[in-house]
């Protein structure tokens, strides 16, 4: 079904802190299913011990077979989940092995229940149905809802046969038929829903990744289209003018130099237009970056608090701080294990200050100094700004300050609007 990439999946419990949210969700649900299946031998023993005393070699054989069947069912569940998520092509061997062990476990359960003193047909039927129920749960990732409900019919049928073999009447056989049918249907649907939720989470994760790639592709297409619109016609004009100038030169026409000067003028105009397009493409807008940061962090499962978003700043300060937001948020998503991120913007006393902190800082040994922060320092230095980084246990804070333009009005410096706080 190809719901999850083949290179990602559940993580071990030791890697929980480093796992992504989809990996944690899958790990939690997987282990929940495994633990439920692990109750098989305890459930069987509880049913039998509550009815009468069972001892001897039959009891030992039943315990061993139940444990083996439980282990095979857990292994089969793992394989069928991998098939459901598109990470494995088939689980045929596990399915056949589970079927064979289920038959053996059911026969041993019936034989042991009938070997006790005064066997209870109702208990015998319930015990005989345990192994088939566990097997159906293990196979639930491979079955549609309709086929899963059809497969559960084998459970009450097994319970009825076991009750009749134990000497029960039709009325007595009806009791385990009803109870096992309800338990099998409910447990199978619960398992199937858990598996479905794992698939949905990975589908959403893939969709976010696809949306990000599409956004990049769309931006590249927009940029290439703008360059084509600006530069394509100009190059065509230059080619025509150059051919005309060459032809005039061959004829000795005095208009050839004039045409070449026109070609130079057109090329210079085109160069200015291309620079304008590139500058517009590279320009960073602070409100846009703050809005984008909120969406990106939320998508990554990070709680976001933005303060001072409505603070008015001059264009040069806005652009410089917008680059800080872009780089800092990228670092939080890619290099931190944050649960909460606070972005605070302030202006006053001739300078604007942007503070971005998160609670997912890694240890100094794990953190590597990259070129991103150095690039930010260089960019801020061109406008007279500074960048400071502070690490305190799990808290990482980045503070950027840029001077406000001298032409900024006094009201903008002294009577800043009340910072808005959004989450």
C-alpha positions as CSV (number, residue, x, y, z in Angstrom):
1,X,0.0,0.0,0.0
2,X,3.1,2.2,0.1
3,X,1.9,4.4,3.0
4,X,5.3,4.9,4.6
5,X,8.8,5.3,3.0
6,X,10.9,2.2,3.1
7,X,13.7,4.0,5.0
8,X,11.6,5.1,7.9
9,X,9.5,3.3,10.4
10,X,9.1,2.3,14.0
11,X,12.1,2.9,16.3
12,X,13.2,1.0,19.3
13,X,12.3,2.3,22.8
14,X,15.9,3.4,23.3
15,X,15.6,5.8,20.3
16,X,12.3,7.4,21.4
17,X,13.8,10.8,22.2
18,X,15.4,11.0,18.7
19,X,12.4,9.8,16.8
20,X,10.0,11.9,14.8
21,X,6.3,12.2,15.8
22,X,5.1,9.6,13.2
23,X,7.8,7.2,14.3
24,X,6.8,7.6,18.0
25,X,3.1,7.1,17.1
26,X,3.9,4.0,15.2
27,X,6.2,2.6,17.9
28,X,3.5,3.3,20.6
29,X,0.8,1.5,18.6
30,X,3.0,-1.4,17.6
31,X,4.0,-2.1,21.2
32,X,0.4,-1.8,22.4
33,X,-0.6,-4.5,19.9
34,X,2.3,-6.7,20.9
35,X,1.4,-6.4,24.6
36,X,-2.2,-7.3,23.9
37,X,-1.1,-10.4,22.1
38,X,1.3,-11.3,24.9
39,X,-1.7,-11.9,27.2
40,X,-2.7,-15.1,25.3
41,X,-1.2,-17.7,27.7
42,X,-2.3,-15.8,30.8
43,X,-5.8,-15.6,29.5
44,X,-6.0,-19.3,28.7
45,X,-4.6,-20.3,32.1
46,X,-7.0,-17.9,33.9
47,X,-10.0,-19.4,32.2
48,X,-9.0,-23.0,33.0
49,X,-7.8,-22.4,36.5
50,X,-11.1,-20.7,37.3
51,X,-13.1,-23.7,36.3
52,X,-11.2,-26.7,37.8
53,X,-7.7,-28.0,38.5
54,X,-5.6,-29.1,35.6
55,X,-2.2,-30.6,36.2
56,X,0.3,-33.0,34.7
57,X,2.1,-33.1,31.3
58,X,-1.0,-31.7,29.5
59,X,-0.8,-28.5,31.5
60,X,2.9,-28.1,30.6
61,X,2.3,-28.8,26.9
62,X,-0.5,-26.2,26.9
63,X,1.6,-23.5,28.5
64,X,4.5,-24.2,26.1
65,X,2.3,-24.2,23.0
66,X,0.5,-21.0,24.1
67,X,3.8,-19.2,24.6
68,X,5.1,-20.4,21.2
69,X,1.8,-19.4,19.5
70,X,2.0,-15.9,21.2
71,X,5.6,-15.4,19.9
72,X,4.7,-16.4,16.3
73,X,1.6,-14.1,16.4
74,X,3.7,-11.1,17.5
75,X,6.3,-11.9,14.7
76,X,3.5,-12.2,12.2
77,X,1.9,-8.9,13.3
78,X,5.2,-7.2,12.8
79,X,5.5,-8.6,9.2
80,X,1.9,-7.9,8.2
81,X,2.3,-4.3,9.4
82,X,5.4,-3.9,7.3
83,X,3.4,-5.2,4.3
84,X,0.5,-2.9,5.1
85,X,2.8,0.1,5.2
86,X,4.5,-0.8,2.0
87,X,7.9,-1.6,3.5
88,X,7.7,-5.4,2.6
89,X,6.4,-7.3,-0.3
90,X,4.9,-10.3,1.4
91,X,4.5,-12.1,4.8
92,X,3.5,-15.4,3.3
93,X,5.9,-17.5,5.4
94,X,4.8,-16.0,8.6
95,X,1.1,-16.4,7.7
96,X,1.5,-20.1,6.9
97,X,3.6,-20.7,10.1
98,X,1.0,-18.9,12.2
99,X,-1.8,-21.0,10.7
100,X,0.0,-24.3,11.5
101,X,0.8,-23.2,15.1
102,X,-2.8,-22.0,15.6
103,X,-4.2,-25.4,14.7
104,X,-1.8,-27.2,17.0
105,X,-2.5,-24.7,19.9
106,X,-6.3,-25.2,19.4
107,X,-6.0,-29.0,19.5
108,X,-3.8,-28.9,22.6
109,X,-6.2,-26.5,24.3
110,X,-9.2,-28.8,23.7
111,X,-7.3,-31.9,24.7
112,X,-6.1,-30.3,27.9
113,X,-9.5,-28.9,28.8
114,X,-11.1,-32.3,28.4
115,X,-8.3,-33.9,30.4
116,X,-9.4,-32.3,33.7
117,X,-11.9,-33.5,36.2
118,X,-15.4,-32.8,35.2
119,X,-14.6,-30.6,32.1
120,X,-16.8,-27.6,31.6
121,X,-18.0,-27.4,28.0
122,X,-18.4,-23.6,28.2
123,X,-14.8,-23.1,29.5
124,X,-13.5,-25.6,26.9
125,X,-15.2,-23.6,24.1
126,X,-13.8,-20.3,25.3
127,X,-10.3,-21.7,25.7
128,X,-10.3,-23.3,22.3
129,X,-11.2,-19.9,20.7
130,X,-8.2,-18.0,22.2
131,X,-5.6,-19.1,19.6
132,X,-7.9,-18.4,16.6
133,X,-8.7,-14.9,17.9
134,X,-5.0,-14.1,18.4
135,X,-4.3,-15.4,14.9
136,X,-7.0,-13.2,13.3
137,X,-5.6,-10.2,15.2
138,X,-2.1,-10.8,13.8
139,X,-3.6,-11.1,10.2
140,X,-5.8,-8.0,10.5
141,X,-3.4,-5.6,8.7
142,X,-3.7,-7.8,5.5
143,X,-7.5,-8.0,5.6
144,X,-10.1,-5.5,4.6
145,X,-12.9,-4.9,7.1
146,X,-15.3,-7.2,5.3
147,X,-12.9,-10.0,5.1
148,X,-11.8,-9.5,8.7
149,X,-15.4,-9.8,9.9
150,X,-15.8,-12.9,7.7
151,X,-12.7,-14.5,9.2
152,X,-13.9,-13.9,12.7
153,X,-16.8,-16.4,12.0
154,X,-14.2,-19.2,12.4
155,X,-13.8,-18.3,16.1
156,X,-17.4,-19.1,17.3
157,X,-17.4,-22.1,15.1
158,X,-14.3,-23.4,16.8
159,X,-15.8,-22.6,20.2
160,X,-19.0,-24.5,19.4
161,X,-17.1,-27.6,18.2
162,X,-14.9,-27.6,21.3
163,X,-17.9,-27.3,23.6
164,X,-19.7,-30.2,21.8
165,X,-16.5,-32.4,22.0
166,X,-16.4,-31.7,25.7
167,X,-19.9,-33.2,26.1
168,X,-21.9,-30.1,26.2
169,X,-25.4,-29.6,24.8
170,X,-26.4,-27.3,22.1
171,X,-27.6,-24.8,24.7
172,X,-24.2,-24.9,26.5
173,X,-22.4,-24.5,23.2
174,X,-24.4,-21.4,22.4
175,X,-22.8,-19.5,25.3
176,X,-19.1,-19.6,24.1
177,X,-20.3,-19.0,20.5
178,X,-21.9,-15.7,21.5
179,X,-19.1,-14.5,23.8
180,X,-16.3,-15.5,21.5
181,X,-18.0,-13.9,18.5
182,X,-18.4,-10.6,20.2
183,X,-14.9,-10.6,21.6
184,X,-13.4,-11.6,18.2
185,X,-15.3,-9.0,16.3
186,X,-14.5,-6.2,18.8
187,X,-10.8,-7.1,19.1
188,X,-10.3,-7.4,15.3
189,X,-11.9,-4.1,14.6
190,X,-9.8,-2.4,17.3
191,X,-6.6,-3.9,15.9
192,X,-7.7,-2.8,12.4
193,X,-8.4,0.7,13.5
194,X,-4.9,0.9,15.2
195,X,-3.2,-0.3,12.0
196,X,-5.3,2.2,9.9
197,X,-4.3,5.1,12.2
198,X,-0.6,4.2,11.7
199,X,-1.1,4.3,7.9
200,X,-3.0,7.7,8.1
201,X,-0.2,9.3,10.2
202,X,2.4,8.2,7.6
203,X,0.2,9.4,4.7
204,X,0.0,12.8,6.3
205,X,3.8,12.9,6.8
206,X,4.3,12.0,3.2
207,X,1.8,14.6,2.1
208,X,3.7,17.3,4.1
209,X,6.9,16.3,2.4
210,X,5.3,16.3,-1.0
211,X,3.7,19.7,-0.3
212,X,7.2,21.1,0.6
213,X,8.7,19.7,-2.6
214,X,5.9,21.1,-4.6
215,X,6.3,24.5,-3.0
216,X,10.0,24.5,-3.9
217,X,9.2,23.4,-7.5
218,X,6.6,26.0,-7.8
219,X,9.0,28.7,-6.7
220,X,11.6,27.5,-9.1
221,X,9.0,27.6,-11.9
222,X,7.9,31.1,-11.0
223,X,11.5,32.3,-11.0
224,X,12.3,30.6,-14.3
225,X,9.1,32.0,-15.8
226,X,10.0,35.5,-14.7
227,X,13.5,35.2,-16.1
228,X,12.0,33.9,-19.4
229,X,9.5,36.8,-19.6
230,X,12.1,39.4,-18.8
231,X,15.1,38.0,-20.7
232,X,13.7,35.9,-23.5
233,X,12.3,38.8,-25.6
234,X,15.4,40.9,-24.9
235,X,17.7,38.1,-26.2
236,X,15.6,37.7,-29.3
237,X,15.9,41.5,-29.9
238,X,19.7,41.4,-29.3
239,X,20.0,38.5,-31.8
240,X,18.0,40.4,-34.5
241,X,19.9,43.7,-33.9
242,X,23.2,41.9,-34.0
243,X,22.4,40.2,-37.3
244,X,21.3,43.5,-38.7
245,X,24.5,45.3,-37.6
246,X,26.6,42.5,-39.1
247,X,24.8,42.8,-42.4
248,X,25.1,46.6,-42.4
249,X,28.8,46.2,-41.7
250,X,29.3,43.9,-44.6
251,X,27.6,46.4,-46.9
252,X,29.7,49.2,-45.5
253,X,26.6,51.0,-44.2
254,X,27.4,53.8,-41.7
255,X,24.3,52.7,-39.6
256,X,26.1,49.5,-38.3
257,X,27.8,51.2,-35.3
258,X,24.5,52.8,-34.4
259,X,22.8,49.3,-34.3
260,X,25.6,47.9,-32.1
261,X,25.2,50.8,-29.6
262,X,21.5,49.9,-29.6
263,X,22.4,46.3,-28.8
264,X,24.6,47.5,-25.9
265,X,21.8,49.6,-24.5
266,X,19.3,46.7,-24.7
267,X,21.8,44.4,-23.0
268,X,22.3,46.9,-20.1
269,X,18.5,47.3,-19.7
270,X,18.1,43.6,-19.6
271,X,20.9,43.3,-17.0
272,X,19.0,45.8,-14.8
273,X,15.8,43.9,-15.2
274,X,17.4,40.6,-14.3
275,X,18.9,42.1,-11.2
276,X,15.5,43.4,-10.2
277,X,14.0,40.0,-10.6
278,X,16.8,38.4,-8.5
279,X,16.6,41.0,-5.8
280,X,12.8,40.4,-5.6
281,X,13.4,36.7,-5.4
282,X,16.0,37.0,-2.6
283,X,14.1,39.7,-0.6
284,X,12.9,38.5,2.8
285,X,9.7,39.9,4.3
286,X,9.5,39.8,8.1
287,X,5.7,39.4,8.5
288,X,5.7,36.7,5.8
289,X,8.6,34.9,7.5
290,X,6.9,35.0,10.9
291,X,3.7,33.6,9.5
292,X,5.7,30.9,7.7
293,X,7.6,30.1,10.8
294,X,4.4,29.5,12.7
295,X,3.1,27.1,10.1
296,X,6.4,25.2,9.7
297,X,6.9,24.8,13.5
298,X,3.3,23.7,14.0
299,X,3.7,21.1,11.2
300,X,6.8,19.8,13.0
301,X,4.8,19.4,16.2
302,X,6.4,22.4,18.0
303,X,4.2,24.7,20.1
304,X,4.8,28.3,18.8
305,X,4.4,31.6,20.6
306,X,5.0,34.8,18.6
307,X,5.2,38.2,20.5
308,X,5.5,41.6,19.0
309,X,4.4,40.6,15.5
310,X,2.7,43.9,14.9
311,X,5.8,46.0,15.7
312,X,6.5,48.5,12.9
313,X,10.1,48.4,11.6
314,X,11.8,50.2,8.7
315,X,12.4,48.0,5.5
316,X,16.1,47.5,6.0
317,X,15.7,46.2,9.6
318,X,12.7,44.0,8.6
319,X,14.7,42.3,5.8
320,X,17.7,41.6,8.1
321,X,15.5,40.2,10.8
322,X,13.5,38.2,8.3
323,X,16.7,36.3,7.4
324,X,17.3,35.6,11.1
325,X,13.8,34.1,11.4
326,X,14.2,31.9,8.3
327,X,17.6,30.5,9.4
328,X,16.6,30.1,13.1
329,X,13.4,28.2,12.3
330,X,15.2,26.0,9.9
331,X,17.7,25.1,12.6
332,X,14.9,24.3,15.1
333,X,13.2,22.0,12.7
334,X,16.3,20.2,11.4
335,X,18.7,20.2,14.3
336,X,16.7,20.5,17.6
337,X,14.3,18.3,19.5
338,X,12.1,21.2,20.5
339,X,8.6,21.0,22.0
340,X,8.1,24.8,22.3
341,X,9.5,27.8,20.5
342,X,9.1,31.5,21.5
343,X,9.7,34.3,19.0
344,X,9.8,37.8,20.4
345,X,10.2,41.0,18.5
346,X,10.9,44.4,20.2
347,X,11.9,47.9,19.0
348,X,13.1,50.8,21.0
349,X,16.1,53.0,21.9
350,X,17.2,53.1,18.2
351,X,17.4,49.3,17.7
352,X,15.2,46.4,16.9
353,X,15.7,43.1,18.8
354,X,14.5,39.6,17.7
355,X,14.8,36.7,20.2
356,X,14.1,33.1,19.2
357,X,14.4,30.4,21.9
358,X,13.5,26.7,22.0
359,X,13.6,24.0,24.6
360,X,15.2,21.4,22.3
361,X,18.9,22.3,22.4
362,X,21.2,19.4,22.1
363,X,24.4,18.9,24.1
364,X,27.5,20.8,23.1
365,X,29.0,17.5,21.9
366,X,26.0,16.7,19.7
367,X,25.6,20.2,18.3
368,X,27.8,21.1,15.4
369,X,28.5,24.7,14.5
370,X,27.4,25.2,10.9
371,X,27.8,28.0,8.4
372,X,24.2,29.2,8.8
373,X,24.9,31.3,12.0
374,X,28.1,32.6,10.6
375,X,26.3,33.7,7.5
376,X,23.7,35.5,9.6
377,X,26.4,37.3,11.5
378,X,28.0,38.5,8.3
379,X,24.6,39.6,6.9
380,X,23.7,41.5,10.1
381,X,27.1,43.1,10.2
382,X,26.4,44.8,6.8
383,X,23.6,46.7,8.4
384,X,25.4,47.3,11.7
385,X,23.6,44.5,13.6
386,X,24.8,41.8,16.0
387,X,23.9,38.2,16.7
388,X,24.3,36.4,20.1
389,X,23.7,32.7,20.9
390,X,23.1,31.4,24.4
391,X,22.7,27.8,25.5
392,X,21.4,26.9,28.9
393,X,20.9,23.2,29.5
394,X,18.1,22.3,27.1
395,X,17.3,26.0,26.3
396,X,18.8,27.5,23.2
397,X,18.3,31.3,22.5
398,X,19.3,33.3,19.5
399,X,19.2,37.1,19.8
400,X,19.6,39.4,16.8
401,X,19.8,43.2,17.1
402,X,19.8,45.7,14.2
403,X,19.8,49.5,14.3
404,X,16.7,51.4,13.1
405,X,17.2,53.8,10.2
406,X,18.0,57.4,11.2
407,X,14.9,58.5,9.3
408,X,12.5,56.6,11.5
409,X,10.0,58.8,13.2
410,X,10.2,59.4,16.9
411,X,6.8,57.9,17.4
412,X,8.0,54.7,15.9
413,X,10.8,54.6,18.4
414,X,9.1,55.8,21.6
415,X,5.5,54.7,21.2
416,X,5.6,51.3,19.8
417,X,2.2,49.5,19.5
418,X,1.5,47.0,22.2
419,X,3.1,43.8,21.0
420,X,0.5,41.3,19.9
421,X,0.9,37.7,21.1
422,X,-0.3,34.9,18.8
423,X,0.1,31.2,19.1
